[in-house]
Amino acid sequence: MTRQEHRIESIDERMESSREFNFNAAFLELSRRENCLRGLTTLLHCLLPCIQERSRNCWTVYTRSFC
């Protein structure tokens, strides 16, 4: 299970287990993910050389550092 899947699962668990669930925290988590995806899209033109060279390591380094 990836970290992102784990985060999604933990949000679901908190929603089920707590009546006083902090919806602000959930909203911030979702908007942070959305910003990350938007930023990665913006970075795509920088990543194209990596993708064309099929350098998986380069892609991983960029995505990890950005998110």
C-alpha positions in Angstrom: 0.0 0.0 0.0 1.4 3.4 -1.0 1.5 6.3 1.4 -1.3 8.1 -0.5 -3.5 5.0 -0.2 -2.8 4.8 3.5 -3.7 8.5 4.0 -7.0 8.0 2.1 -7.8 4.9 4.2 -6.9 6.7 7.5 -9.3 9.6 6.6 -12.0 7.1 5.8 -11.4 5.4 9.2 -11.5 8.6 11.1 -14.8 9.6 9.4 -16.3 6.3 10.4 -15.0 6.2 13.9 -15.5 9.7 15.1 -18.7 11.8 15.2 -16.5 14.9 15.9 -14.5 14.4 12.8 -12.5 17.5 11.9 -13.7 18.3 8.4 -11.2 21.2 8.1 -8.3 18.7 8.4 -9.8 16.5 5.7 -10.4 19.5 3.4 -6.8 20.7 3.9 -5.5 17.2 3.1 -7.5 17.0 -0.1 -6.6 20.5 -1.2 -2.9 19.7 -0.5 -3.2 16.6 -2.8 -4.9 18.7 -5.5 -2.1 21.3 -5.3 0.5 18.6 -5.6 -1.1 17.2 -8.7 -1.5 20.7 -10.2 2.2 21.4 -9.5 3.2 18.1 -11.0 1.3 19.0 -14.1 3.2 22.3 -14.3 6.5 20.5 -13.8 5.7 18.1 -16.7 7.6 20.1 -19.2 10.7 19.9 -17.0 10.2 16.1 -16.6 9.8 15.4 -20.3 13.5 14.7 -20.9 13.5 12.3 -18.0 10.4 10.5 -19.4 11.9 10.4 -22.9 15.1 8.8 -21.6 12.9 6.4 -19.6 14.8 7.3 -16.4 12.6 6.0 -13.7 15.0 7.2 -11.0 14.8 10.8 -12.3 11.0 10.7 -12.2 10.9 9.3 -8.7 13.3 12.0 -7.4 11.3 14.8 -8.9 7.9 13.6 -7.7 9.2 12.8 -4.2 10.8 16.2 -3.7 7.8 18.0 -5.1 5.1 16.3 -3.0 
